[in-house]
C-alpha cells in the first residue's frame, strides 16, 4: 500500500472497530510485525506487542493530543500503545500512525521492530502537544522557509534527492537540521537583518561525533503580498520530488514541523533572500557545548553575533563540496 492508501485503511479500520461491539483490536493487514489497530467508543490507537520482559526505549507520557503508555496484555506480552486523546487531532494522528506502521510492518525480528517503532514514535513528540488548530509562529515560519531553501539548493547542486531528504533532521527536532554521515549542518534564518542567531541548546553546535559542522545563515527581507510565501516554497520542493519515492517521506517530515496545507491562508508573508553565508564551526567558532559547562547545567541557549565571525566564513562552493564528499 502507498502511504495514502495506508492512511485510508487505518481510518476505515478504526471506524469498523468502533461499530464492532465484540472485537476492538485488529492486527494490521499484511504486517509481519505484531502491529494492531485499536478502537473503543471514540478512542482510537495503534500499538505494537512485544515480549513482556523486552526493554523499550520509550517513556510513557500524556501529551495534549496523544498519550503513550505500556499495557500488559498477557503474562507473556505487553503493548506499546499510542492513543489519540484529542479528536480535533484525528487527521494528523492517522498520518502519524501510517508513518510508524509503514516503517515497521515488514520487519520480523523483535529487537529490530521494537527499536524502529520506538524511534519513529519518539520522532513525532514535538507535534504531540501542538494545538490542533495552532499555526507556526513567525520564527518557525522563517526557520522552515530557510530549511526548504537549503533542500532546494542541495538538490540543484546534484546531491541525490534520497540523501537530502534523509539528511533533513530539523523536521524531527534533532540538534542539527541536516546530517550527512559525518557532516552536520545547522541552518539559521532571519528577517531582522542583524546577523544575530539564537542557538537553542548546548548540543546544536557541538562537533562531537562529526568530522565537520557548519552553520548556514540566510537573511530574508520580509514583505506582504509577494509570491515567495512559505506555501509556495513548499509547493516548489514538492514539484522537485514528483515521481520520487521520497515525496512521501518529505510530506511526513513536513507534517512533523507543524505545517498543514489547511492552514496555508495564514502564511501570507513573502521572503526575499538578501544574504547567505556558510560558517565553519571549528574550535574558533563562538559556542557553548556540554563539555564547557558544569554537569549540573543541562540546558542553555545563547545568541551568536555573526558580524564578528568573518574569519570563519567559507565559500558556497566549498560548503557544497564538503557535503558531496560526506
C-alpha positions in Angstrom: 0.0 0.0 0.0 1.1 3.6 -0.6 1.2 5.9 2.3 -2.2 7.5 1.3 -3.8 4.1 0.9 -2.4 3.0 4.3 -4.0 6.2 5.9 -7.4 5.3 4.4 -7.0 1.7 5.5 -6.2 2.8 9.1 -9.1 5.2 9.3 -11.6 2.7 7.8 -10.4 0.0 10.2 -10.9 2.3 13.2 -14.4 3.1 12.1 -15.2 -0.6 11.6 -13.8 -1.4 15.1 -15.9 1.3 16.6 -19.0 -0.2 15.1 -18.0 -3.8 16.1 -19.1 -4.2 19.7 -17.2 -7.5 20.0 -13.6 -7.1 18.7 -11.9 -3.8 19.4 -8.4 -4.7 18.3 -7.3 -5.9 14.9 -3.8 -6.9 13.6 -2.7 -4.7 10.7 -3.4 -6.5 7.5 -0.3 -7.9 5.9 2.0 -6.9 8.7 4.8 -9.2 9.7 5.5 -7.3 12.9 2.7 -7.6 15.5 1.1 -4.3 14.9 -2.5 -3.7 15.9 -5.2 -1.0 15.5 -7.5 -0.4 18.4 -10.8 1.5 18.8 -13.4 1.8 21.5 -16.2 4.3 21.5 -14.5 7.5 20.2 -11.0 6.4 21.3 -8.5 5.1 18.6 -5.0 3.9 19.0 -2.2 1.8 17.4 0.2 -0.5 19.2 3.0 -2.9 18.9 3.1 -6.1 21.0 6.4 -7.3 22.4 7.7 -9.8 25.0 6.7 -8.7 28.5 10.4 -8.6 29.5 11.6 -6.7 26.5 13.3 -3.4 27.3 12.0 -0.5 25.3 13.3 3.0 24.6 10.2 5.0 25.1 8.7 6.8 28.0 5.0 6.7 28.9 3.6 10.2 28.8 0.4 12.1 28.2 0.7 14.9 25.7 -2.0 17.4 24.7 -3.2 15.3 21.8 -1.7 11.9 22.3 -0.8 9.6 25.1 1.9 6.8 25.2 1.5 4.0 27.6 2.7 0.5 28.2 -0.2 -2.0 28.7 0.3 -5.6 29.9 -1.8 -7.8 27.6 -1.0 -11.2 28.9 1.5 -13.0 31.1 3.8 -13.1 28.1 3.2 -9.9 26.1 2.8 -6.1 26.6 1.7 -3.5 24.2 3.4 -0.1 23.4 0.2 1.9 22.9 -0.1 5.3 21.2 -3.6 6.7 21.7 -5.4 9.7 20.4 -6.7 12.0 23.2 -7.9 15.0 21.2 -10.4 14.2 18.4 -9.5 17.5 16.6 -6.1 16.0 16.1 -7.5 12.9 14.3 -6.4 13.7 10.7 -2.8 14.3 11.9 -2.9 11.2 14.1 -3.9 8.9 11.3 -0.9 10.2 9.2 1.4 9.6 12.2 0.0 6.0 12.6 0.6 5.4 8.9 4.2 6.6 9.1 5.0 4.4 12.1 3.3 1.4 10.7 4.9 1.7 7.3 8.4 1.8 8.9 7.8 -1.4 11.0 5.3 -3.6 9.3 7.8 -5.6 7.2 10.2 -6.4 10.0 10.2 -9.8 11.6 12.8 -9.7 14.4 11.6 -8.3 17.7 14.7 -6.3 18.7 14.6 -4.6 15.3 10.9 -3.8 15.0 10.7 -2.7 18.7 13.7 -0.3 18.2 12.3 1.2 15.0 8.8 1.5 16.4 10.0 3.4 19.4 12.3 5.6 17.3 9.5 6.6 14.9 7.1 7.3 17.8 9.7 9.4 19.6 10.4 11.3 16.4 6.8 12.7 16.5 7.0 14.0 20.1 7.4 17.7 19.1 3.9 17.7 17.4 2.1 15.6 20.0 1.5 18.7 22.2 0.9 21.2 19.4 -2.6 22.6 19.4 -4.8 21.0 16.7 -5.5 24.5 15.3 -2.1 26.0 16.2 -0.2 27.5 13.3 3.5 28.1 13.1 5.0 31.1 14.8 6.8 33.8 12.8 10.2 32.4 13.9 9.1 28.9 13.0 7.8 30.0 9.6 11.1 31.7 8.6 13.1 28.8 10.1 11.2 26.3 7.9 11.5 28.5 4.9 15.3 28.5 5.3 15.5 24.7 5.7 13.4 24.4 2.5 15.7 26.8 0.7 18.6 24.6 1.7 16.8 21.5 0.4 16.3 23.1 -3.0 19.9 24.3 -3.1 21.3 20.9 -2.4 19.1 19.1 -5.0 20.0 21.8 -7.6 23.7 21.1 -6.8 23.2 17.5 -7.8 23.2 15.9 -4.4 20.9 12.9 -4.6 17.3 13.6 -3.5 17.3 10.5 -1.3 20.4 11.8 0.6 18.9 15.3 1.0 15.5 14.1 2.4 17.2 11.5 4.6 19.6 14.1 5.9 16.8 16.6 6.8 16.6 16.2 10.6 15.2 19.7 11.5 11.7 18.4 10.9 12.3 15.8 13.6 13.5 18.4 16.1 17.0 16.9 16.2 20.0 19.0 17.2 21.3 19.6 13.7 19.0 20.5 10.8 20.9 18.3 8.3 23.1 15.3 9.0 25.1 13.8 6.1 27.1 10.8 7.6 30.0 12.7 9.3 28.9 16.3 8.4 26.3 18.3 10.4 24.6 21.5 9.2 22.6 23.9 11.3 20.5 26.3 9.3 19.7 29.7 10.8 17.3 32.1 9.1 16.2 35.6 10.0 14.2 38.6 8.6 15.8 41.1 11.0 18.9 41.8 9.0 21.1 41.9 12.1 23.2 38.6 11.7 22.3 37.6 15.3 21.4 34.0 15.6 19.9 32.2 18.6 21.4 28.8 19.5 18.7 26.9 21.3 20.7 24.3 23.1 24.3 23.2 24.1 24.3 20.4 21.6 23.3 22.4 18.5 26.9 23.4 17.6 28.6 20.5 19.3 31.0 18.8 16.9 31.2 15.6 18.9 30.7 12.6 16.5 31.2 14.8 13.4 34.2 15.4 11.2 32.8 18.8 10.4 29.9 21.0 11.4 28.7 24.1 9.6 26.3 26.9 10.4 24.5 28.2 7.3 22.9 31.6 7.7 20.0 33.0 5.5 18.9 36.6 5.7 15.5 37.3 4.2 13.6 40.6 3.6 10.0 40.1 4.7 7.1 41.7 2.9 3.3 41.2 2.5 1.7 40.5 -0.8 4.7 38.9 -2.5 4.9 35.4 -4.2 7.7 33.9 -2.2 5.5 32.6 0.6 6.0 29.5 2.7 3.2 27.5 0.9 4.8 28.5 -2.4 8.2 27.3 -1.2 6.7 24.0 -0.1 5.0 23.5 -3.4 8.3 24.2 -5.2 10.0 21.4 -3.2 7.1 19.1 -3.9 7.5 19.8 -7.6 11.1 18.7 -7.4 10.1 15.5 -5.8 7.3 14.5 -8.1 7.8 10.9 -9.1 10.3 10.3 -6.3 9.6 7.7 -3.6 10.9 10.4 -1.2 7.9 12.6 -1.7 6.0 10.7 1.0 8.9 11.0 3.4 9.1 14.7 2.8 5.4 15.0 3.5 5.7 13.1 6.8 8.6 15.3 7.9 6.7 18.4 6.8 3.8 17.4 8.9 6.1 16.9 11.9 7.2 20.6 11.6 3.6 21.6 12.4 2.8 22.8 8.9 -0.5 21.8 7.4 -1.9 22.7 4.0 -5.2 23.5 5.6 -3.5 26.5 7.3 -1.8 27.9 4.2 -4.0 31.0 4.1 -2.4 32.0 7.4 1.1 32.1 5.8 0.9 35.2 3.6 4.4 36.7 4.4 6.8 36.7 1.4 10.5 36.3 1.9 13.2 37.6 -0.5 16.8 36.3 0.1 19.1 39.2 0.7 22.2 37.5 2.1 23.6 34.0 2.8 26.8 32.7 4.3 28.3 29.4 5.4 30.4 29.3 8.6 32.8 26.6 9.7 32.0 25.6 13.2 35.6 24.7 14.3 37.4 25.3 17.6 37.5 29.0 17.0 33.7 29.4 16.4 32.0 31.1 19.4 29.8 28.4 21.0 28.8 26.8 24.3 28.8 23.0 24.4 28.3 20.3 27.0 32.0 19.8 27.8 32.3 23.5 28.5 29.7 23.8 31.3 29.2 22.2 34.7 27.5 18.8 34.9 24.6 20.5 36.7 23.8 22.6 33.6 21.5 20.5 31.4 20.2 23.1 29.0 21.3 26.6 27.9 20.5 28.9 25.0 22.6 31.9 23.7 22.9 34.4 20.9 25.9 34.5 18.5 26.8 37.7 16.7 27.9 36.6 13.2 29.2 40.1 12.5 32.4 39.1 14.3 32.8 35.7 12.6 34.0 36.7 9.2 37.2 34.7 9.6 35.2 31.5 9.8 33.2 32.1 6.5 33.8 29.5 3.8 32.6 29.8 0.2 29.4 28.4 -1.1 31.2 26.0 -3.5 33.5 24.8 -0.7 30.5 24.2 1.5 28.6 22.2 -1.1 31.8 20.2 -1.9 32.1 19.2 1.7 28.5 17.8 1.6 29.1 15.9 -1.6 32.2 14.3 -0.1 30.4 13.4 3.2 
